[in-house]
Every structure is written in structure tokens, then in C-alpha cells.
Amino acid sequence: MRYSIGFLTPFKHLPEFTKYAFSKCKIIDITSIKKEEINYFKGIDFLFAAPNYLNYSIEEHHIKDTNLKGILSPSTGINHINVKSIPVINIKKDKVLESITSTAEHNLYLMLSILRQTNNIQELSELNLGILGYGRLGKILHNICKPIFKKISICDIDYMHENFFEDTDILSINIDLTEKNINFVNKKYLDKFNKKLFIVNTARGEVVNEDELLDQIYEGKVLGYATDVIKEEYSGKATNIKITSDYRIIRTPHIGGTALQAQEKAYKRTLEKLLSYEF
């Protein structure tokens, strides 16, 4: 069956994927529509929606009067899709992720940037990196950073380096977003660290208690926060992290996984999973 896919996400900048997609499906570019207009498109079988390009979350009422069979997202997280009535196909725990290093590389960019922006320029070879979350991304980050940092410590659900809280100069947040992990990084957690530290987040904004983190920055416990993700990212709400102009905070617009090669791989794999999915 040749499915009809409405792309809320730009895709024409990816020549290999574009060629593949047009050969397999009927592609409709709806990147310019407003969220209220999604249900106007009765002839679409699936929506394609990457979190990096949306400034809103897809809710049940957006798809109420459609004939949609499902939603595709070339991502590991789907907090931009708040829908239960139809399947959401993504690439969480998919084998393709082993070849995608884009987000881990963005981690390193944020580490370098926050040190310089706060005028606290130091050689990474003299600093200790603490990786919170040692799944796929944590392991890739470890491999990239091993030749760069003085030492790397790991904290995961099943294992923690004995000196994690004592040694860490830069904390990299790489845990999954689960109900258990909401607000995981809060004042109580940060009080465990012996040193003043920098924090980098390329996981999800919801795993950080942003207001308590801001307090820690203002009090000088946290030297800087560089994040690619924020809470209420798709709601339009003006959270404190969103609106602050403090020089000790760097925000990038959820672009960690958007290296062109990464998008080519992720988008194609998502479409492959659709074509092998049984409805």
C-alpha cells in the first residue's frame, strides 16, 4: 500500500531521504500549516513530525476529525506528541542510533561554549566530566570525550563511579525522560556535588527542576547551564529558563540531533519502520 504522509517537518534539504520517500509514499508538504489546521487534511494517512522543528505539541483534538493511522517521529523522545488514540512510530532503542553521533557532538559544543561564555575558560584536559545516564548517548559521549578530559565518571541507574559527586566539574545530563526522572536534577541532587560545576543538558527539559537550578546559579553553586532542551518546550509558556537573559545560561533550540547526516539516517529509518509496520 502506498501511504500518504503529511510532513509537518522540513525534509527537502535531505536529498537522499527525499528521493527515498517519494519512491515509497505519497508525500505532502504541510510544513506551513498551523496546528489548528491539521484536521483539515482528510486524505493523509500519517503525519511526520520531528521535535526539532515543532513549536507546539500535537494533541488529540488536533487529529480528532482526521483519518490518520499514526504519527511518525524520527526521534527517541516523543514529548512533542500527546496522542494515545493512534500509534506513534519513532526510533527509540533502534539499531540506527548506534551510527548517529550528532547529539553527543552537540554536548561537546555546549561544554566548550559555556566555559567561554562565562569567561571561565579552562582546558578540558584539566577537568573531570560526569555523565549522568549511561545508555546509548552516554556511551557515545564517553568515547568522544575520553581523549579530551582528565577523567570521566559515570552515574547510571545500575552503576555509579565511587567518586562521581566528588570529582565532577562538568555534569552532562543524558538520562531518558520517564515519570521517575521528572525533576531528577534538583537542589537536593545538586547539593551532593562537592565542587561548583557546569551543567549541560541534551536529554529533555523535564528531567531538570529549572527553577531550583536557576536558584543554584544565582547562588553560585552552579557556574553555568548549557541546554538544548527546556521544560514546556512545545507549550509556548514563558518559563523562567526561556526568558532569562543571564549570561551563565546558553539555550540552543533542540538541534542536537540535526546534523544533516543524522537526519538522513533517522528520517529514512523511521519511514522503513512504517513500511514494515502492521496496522
Order of alpha helices (4+ residues) and beta strands (2+ residues): beta-alpha-beta-beta-beta-beta-beta-beta-alpha-beta-alpha-beta-alpha-beta-alpha-beta-alpha-beta-alpha-beta-alpha
